[in-house]
Amino acid sequence: MEIAASATPATRALATDAVHAGREDLVELGVHAPPLDLSTTYPSHDAAGEAARIDAFATTGARPDGPPVYARLDNPTTARFETALAKLEGTESAVAFASGMAALTAVLLVRASMGLRHVVAVRPLYGCSDHLLNAGLLGTEVTWTDPAGIGEALRPDTGLVMVETPANPTLAEVDLRAVRQACGSVPLLVDNTFATPVLQRPAEEGARLVLHSATKYLGGHGDVMGGVVACDEEFARKLRQVRFATGGVLHPMAGYLLLRGLSTLPVRVRAASTTAADLARRLTTDPRVARVHYPSIGGAMISFEVYGNPHDVIAGVRLITPAVSLGSVDTLIQHPASISHRIVDADDRRSAGVSDRLLRMSVGLEDVEDLWRDLTEALSARSVRSALPAQPAREGDREGLQPRPVGR
Ligand SMILES: *Cc1c(COP(=O)(O)O)cnc(C)c1O
């Protein structure tokens, strides 16, 4: 019998990489599930050898050959997740962190260490990303602009251009190719949390840095927090050095769960996207809904504005979970002006299109009819129904929303 050499083609489909990347050595190890290494330290009687390995890491930031010395340098289980994510995003490397915010922090610190503290960014961004840039907590100075203004906003000390697409929470989309051109030699960071590599691979459009809150779709089950930056090995080395020095490491158990999450990522994202597209279509024709936002590239996130009081929709859901975060197997809904984007100044929030009437829903894997029933019942809450359609949404109302009537 002849087995064709082409059984392992050079490029494999994303769905195949999702279940095999980061696991290349398992057959050789004689195991089926990846090992979980919880060691904080690694024994060695060769102190001179350890010194050389520490020097090598300090000067290059390359992953150490052999065991890591200490868990803050590297971890073999987390490294499997990094390898797999880099494969899915089509980058040389990836570096994982304790959370999405720790990942963004490390990127900003790498650039600040080179004296490049100025960031050009497009709103909306995830609320805490906006806050981290705008509050100057890391000495960052930010210029907010629309995509067309990026070129003009660049300065000699600009270290980063940052966009999110589809953006949290409005699902606004950015033309990555055009943005990339405007950046010149300044690294472009794309937060790809909402799209995932299943729907969009920003590195192919020229983004140097692709950031994820791994807490969301990559983990996919609402039980692991993490962040990751997919990029070239040169930038990855700097990120590893910052991670080592500042300590924002991903726990190995989280690395294990994230690798496991990646294996079902394409299936989860495609299934949830099909349901989300269906729900978005139904919401568009619903007279209680003023506006529906759904990305042209698809995805499992929907945002919509109601004529009535959005707090009543949150209070009215029963199957859908009223909670911040996204990307889990179950459907979540939240009110960005109250929660995910609360920390952003109200005027900045509204001018970025985050209306006080906006609700953001992360569609999970439930049956579409069960979700629609829950949603439509929540939309029937008294004030949601009574406010339409004669009383239009008061965009930019500085007083915000009226409190819910008591006792109803
Ligand atoms: C949640 C989120 C983040 C922050 O990630 P954490 O893991 O919560 O730190 C960053 N970007 C986007 C788009 C997010 O949704």
The ligand as an SDF file (V2000), in Angstrom:
LIG
                    3D

 15 15  0  0  0  0  0  0  0  0999 V2000
  -12.8720   42.2670   27.0020 C   0  0  0  0  0  0  0  0  0  0  0  0
  -12.1130   42.9880   25.9600 C   0  0  0  0  0  0  0  0  0  0  0  0
  -10.8050   43.4270   26.2050 C   0  0  0  0  0  0  0  0  0  0  0  0
  -10.1320   43.2730   27.5550 C   0  0  0  0  0  0  0  0  0  0  0  0
   -9.8570   41.9370   27.8130 O   0  0  0  0  0  0  0  0  0  0  0  0
   -9.7730   41.3090   29.3070 P   0  0  0  0  0  0  0  0  0  0  0  0
   -9.4460   39.8960   29.0410 O   0  0  0  0  0  0  0  0  0  0  0  0
  -11.0920   41.5500   29.9610 O   0  0  0  0  0  0  0  0  0  0  0  0
   -8.6840   42.0390   30.0080 O   0  0  0  0  0  0  0  0  0  0  0  0
  -10.1170   44.0320   25.1660 C   0  0  0  0  0  0  0  0  0  0  0  0
  -10.6970   44.2120   23.9560 N   0  0  0  0  0  0  0  0  0  0  0  0
  -11.9590   43.8170   23.6990 C   0  0  0  0  0  0  0  0  0  0  0  0
  -12.5470   44.0510   22.3520 C   0  0  0  0  0  0  0  0  0  0  0  0
  -12.7090   43.1950   24.6830 C   0  0  0  0  0  0  0  0  0  0  0  0
  -13.9740   42.8230   24.4260 O   0  0  0  0  0  0  0  0  0  0  0  0
  1  2  1  0
  2  3  1  0
  2 14  2  0
  3  4  1  0
  3 10  2  0
  4  5  1  0
  5  6  1  0
  6  7  2  0
  6  8  1  0
  6  9  1  0
 10 11  1  0
 11 12  2  0
 12 13  1  0
 12 14  1  0
 14 15  1  0
M  END
$$$$
